[in-house]
Amino acid sequence: MFKKIAIIVNPIAGGAKSKEKIIDYLFRYFSSLCKDMAIQITSQPGEATALARKCAQEKVELIIAIGGDGTINEVGTGLVGTDVALAIIPTGSGNGLARSLNIPTNLRQACELIEQQIVTYIDVGQANNRYFFLVFGLGFDAVVGKRFSESSLRGPIPYFYYSFKEYFEYRPPKMEIVFNGYAKKIQPFVVAVANGKQYGNGALIAPDAKLNDGFFDVCIVHRLTVFQAFTAIPKLFKGKIHDFHEVEFHKTDALQIVRDEPGIINIDGEPIEEGATINIKILPKKLKIIAPGNNPALI
């Protein structure tokens, strides 16, 4: 078993009381297996990254991250390029990376997986100075993500509500996208640069993507009619978004996007403001992670 473990907790995702129960369970489960365990509770955005980096410097061998995709991204960002393994106890609304890697949402099963110490390495996406492990998004999905993040409601129903509302208000920006030696001037509805298959909740934006193949699956969605937009929702969850002629896919390990002006982007489900020019590249197998073997998300 790992000799030194740290637990990093986002007390917001999933509720504070449930976190207390999870932490208590983890300590009881692992106390006989590891004598050196510490817990770190975040109090502000970005803190989990600093805590993870500090743990790596202190020779921690495993960090167990408790939270949603935002917390996992922060902790993982602090571990990129290190030999510290990341384990996930998913408690968010989307749990995209956990779902992609078939990491159990059941607490006991997640602990059993950690005890097995099955380690793999996944690729990391870098957009300017930010890391992502699942999907970099730009366009309609990023704007909807911002509206959703500003709401106190969670789950698919409010997300679909904001998607419907924004569909009639959103005006796609013009941009140039450069990859594989050529440039395209486009005004897309969505650009998704996918390292993994899904956004979260099983929404498969790039069904053929693998987390360790050294490539992005770039999904460009052009404007859909209202009818197409409604039929796109079930197709997205069935992994059939490519059925639309308005959707195109490309594989690349690097690209540049130049927009007419700065705006919102989506990093693993977290909307943030970013400049007009975005340089994106893949860092092969730079994150060490606990995941089930024979994994369909991996090659």
C-alpha positions in Angstrom: 0.0 0.0 0.0 1.1 3.6 -0.5 3.2 4.7 2.5 2.1 8.4 2.6 -1.4 9.5 1.6 -3.0 13.0 1.5 -6.7 13.7 1.2 -7.8 16.9 -0.5 -11.4 17.9 -0.1 -13.7 20.5 -1.6 -16.3 20.9 1.1 -18.8 22.5 -1.3 -19.3 19.8 -4.0 -21.8 17.3 -2.7 -22.4 19.0 0.6 -20.4 19.4 3.8 -22.2 16.8 5.9 -21.6 14.1 3.2 -17.9 15.1 3.1 -17.6 14.5 6.8 -19.0 11.0 6.4 -16.7 10.3 3.4 -13.6 11.5 5.3 -14.5 9.4 8.3 -15.0 6.3 6.1 -11.6 6.9 4.3 -9.8 7.1 7.6 -11.4 4.0 8.9 -10.8 2.1 5.7 -7.1 3.1 5.2 -5.9 3.4 8.8 -4.8 -0.2 8.9 -3.1 0.0 5.5 -1.3 3.4 5.8 0.0 5.0 9.0 0.8 8.4 7.4 -2.4 10.1 6.3 -3.3 13.8 6.3 -6.3 15.8 5.2 -6.4 19.1 3.5 -9.7 21.0 3.1 -9.9 23.8 0.5 -11.4 27.1 1.3 -11.1 29.0 -2.0 -10.8 28.4 -5.7 -7.3 27.4 -6.9 -6.1 26.3 -3.4 -6.3 22.6 -4.3 -3.5 23.1 -6.9 -1.2 24.7 -4.3 -2.0 21.9 -1.8 -1.3 19.2 -4.3 2.1 20.7 -5.3 3.0 21.0 -1.6 2.1 17.3 -1.1 4.3 16.4 -4.0 7.3 18.2 -2.5 6.7 16.4 0.8 7.0 13.0 -0.9 3.3 12.1 -0.7 2.8 9.0 -2.8 -1.0 9.2 -3.3 -3.5 12.1 -3.2 -7.2 11.2 -2.8 -9.3 14.0 -4.3 -12.8 14.4 -3.1 -15.0 16.6 -5.2 -16.3 17.3 -8.7 -14.6 17.9 -12.0 -13.4 21.4 -10.9 -11.7 20.0 -7.8 -10.2 17.1 -9.8 -8.8 19.5 -12.3 -7.2 21.6 -9.6 -5.6 18.7 -7.8 -4.5 17.1 -11.1 -3.0 20.4 -12.2 -0.7 20.3 -9.2 0.4 16.8 -10.0 1.2 17.1 -13.7 4.6 15.7 -14.4 5.1 14.3 -10.9 5.2 10.7 -9.7 2.3 11.2 -7.2 -0.7 9.1 -8.0 -4.2 10.7 -8.1 -7.2 8.8 -6.8 -10.7 10.2 -7.2 -13.7 10.0 -4.9 -16.3 11.6 -7.2 -18.9 13.8 -5.5 -19.7 16.4 -8.1 -22.6 16.7 -10.5 -20.9 15.7 -13.7 -17.9 13.6 -12.6 -16.6 13.5 -16.1 -13.1 12.1 -15.5 -14.3 9.5 -13.0 -17.1 8.3 -15.4 -14.7 8.3 -18.4 -12.3 6.0 -16.5 -15.1 3.8 -14.9 -14.1 4.9 -11.4 -16.9 3.9 -9.1 -19.2 6.6 -7.6 -19.9 4.1 -4.8 -17.6 5.0 -1.9 -16.8 1.5 -0.8 -16.0 0.4 -4.4 -13.9 3.5 -5.0 -11.8 2.6 -1.8 -11.4 -1.0 -3.0 -10.1 0.3 -6.3 -7.6 2.6 -4.6 -6.4 -0.4 -2.4 -5.7 -2.4 -5.6 -3.2 0.3 -6.6 -3.9 -0.1 -10.4 -1.9 2.8 -11.8 -2.0 4.2 -15.3 -0.8 7.4 -17.0 -3.1 9.7 -19.0 -2.4 12.6 -21.4 -2.9 16.2 -20.3 -4.1 19.0 -22.4 -2.6 22.5 -22.0 -4.5 25.6 -23.2 -2.2 28.6 -22.8 -1.2 28.2 -19.2 -4.1 26.0 -18.0 -4.3 22.2 -17.9 -7.3 20.1 -18.8 -7.9 16.3 -18.6 -11.2 15.9 -20.4 -12.4 18.7 -22.6 -11.5 22.2 -23.6 -14.7 23.9 -24.8 -15.3 27.2 -26.7 -18.5 28.6 -27.9 -22.1 27.7 -27.0 -21.1 25.1 -24.4 -18.8 27.5 -22.6 -21.5 30.2 -22.4 -24.0 27.7 -21.1 -21.5 26.4 -18.6 -21.0 30.0 -17.3 -24.8 30.5 -16.8 -25.0 27.1 -15.1 -22.1 27.9 -12.7 -23.8 31.1 -11.7 -27.0 29.2 -10.7 -27.5 27.4 -7.4 -29.4 24.6 -9.2 -27.5 21.4 -10.3 -28.4 18.4 -12.5 -29.4 17.9 -16.1 -32.8 19.7 -16.0 -31.4 23.2 -15.1 -28.5 22.7 -17.6 -31.0 21.9 -20.4 -33.0 25.0 -19.4 -30.0 27.3 -19.8 -29.1 25.5 -23.0 -32.5 26.2 -24.4 -32.5 29.8 -23.3 -29.0 30.5 -24.6 -29.7 28.8 -28.0 -31.8 31.8 -29.1 -29.5 34.4 -27.7 -26.0 33.1 -28.5 -24.1 34.7 -31.4 -21.0 32.6 -32.3 -17.7 34.5 -32.6 -15.6 34.5 -35.8 -12.2 32.7 -35.4 -9.4 31.1 -37.2 -8.3 27.6 -36.1 -4.9 26.3 -37.2 -3.9 22.6 -36.9 -2.2 19.8 -38.9 -0.6 22.4 -41.2 -3.7 24.3 -42.4 -6.0 27.1 -41.2 -9.8 27.4 -41.3 -11.7 30.6 -40.8 -15.0 29.6 -39.2 -17.9 30.8 -37.0 -18.7 27.6 -35.2 -21.4 26.9 -32.7 -19.1 24.8 -30.6 -15.4 23.8 -30.6 -14.6 21.0 -28.3 -10.9 19.9 -28.0 -11.4 16.5 -26.3 -8.7 14.5 -24.5 -11.5 12.2 -23.1 -14.8 11.1 -24.5 -17.2 13.2 -22.4 -18.1 16.4 -20.7 -19.6 14.6 -17.8 -22.9 12.9 -16.9 -22.3 10.6 -19.9 -22.5 13.4 -22.5 -20.2 11.9 -25.2 -18.8 14.8 -27.3 -15.9 12.7 -28.7 -16.9 9.0 -28.5 -13.7 7.8 -30.1 -11.3 9.8 -27.9 -8.7 7.9 -25.8 -7.1 9.5 -22.7 -3.6 8.1 -23.5 -3.2 8.1 -27.3 -1.3 11.3 -27.6 -4.0 13.1 -29.7 -7.0 15.3 -29.2 -10.3 14.6 -30.9 -11.4 18.1 -32.1 -15.1 18.4 -32.6 -16.4 21.4 -34.5 -20.2 21.9 -34.4 -21.7 24.3 -36.9 -25.0 26.0 -36.3 -27.9 23.5 -35.8 -31.6 24.2 -36.5 -33.9 24.1 -33.5 -35.1 20.6 -34.4 -31.5 19.4 -34.8 -30.5 20.9 -31.5 -33.3 19.0 -29.7 -32.4 15.7 -31.5 -28.7 16.3 -30.7 -29.3 15.9 -27.0 -30.1 12.1 -27.1 -27.5 11.6 -29.8 -24.9 13.2 -27.5 -25.6 10.8 -24.7 -25.7 7.8 -27.1 -22.3 8.7 -28.6 -23.8 9.5 -32.0 -23.2 13.3 -32.3 -21.2 12.5 -35.5 -24.5 11.6 -37.3 -25.0 15.3 -38.1 -23.4 16.7 -41.3 -22.9 19.9 -39.3 -20.4 18.1 -37.0 -16.8 17.5 -38.1 -14.0 15.7 -36.3 -10.3 16.0 -36.6 -7.3 14.4 -34.8 -4.3 16.5 -33.8 -1.8 16.9 -31.0 -1.7 20.7 -31.2 -3.8 23.6 -32.5 -4.2 27.4 -32.3 -7.4 29.3 -32.0 -7.6 33.0 -32.7 -10.9 34.7 -32.0 -11.9 38.2 -32.9 -12.0 39.1 -29.2 -11.4 37.5 -25.8 -14.2 35.5 -24.2 -15.3 32.5 -22.2 -13.8 29.1 -22.5 -14.6 25.9 -20.7 -11.9 23.9 -18.9 -13.1 20.5 -17.7 -16.5 22.1 -17.0 -15.3 25.3 -15.4 -16.0 28.5 -17.4 -13.3 31.1 -17.3 -12.3 34.2 -19.3 -9.4 33.8 -21.7 -7.7 36.0 -24.3 -8.4 36.0 -28.0 -5.5 33.7 -28.9 -5.4 30.2 -27.4 -2.5 27.8 -28.0 -3.4 24.2 -27.2 -1.1 21.2 -27.0 -1.1 17.7 -25.6 1.4 16.5 -23.0 1.5 12.7 -23.4 1.1 10.6 -20.2 1.8 13.3 -17.7 -0.7 12.5 -15.0 -0.5 9.3 -12.9 -3.9 8.1 -11.9 -5.7 5.2 -10.2 -8.2 3.6 -12.6 -9.6 0.1 -13.3 -7.7 -2.2 -15.6 -8.8 -3.1 -19.1 -10.2 0.4 -19.5 -12.2 1.3 -22.6 -11.1 5.0 -22.1 -7.5 3.9 -22.8 -5.6 2.3 -25.6 
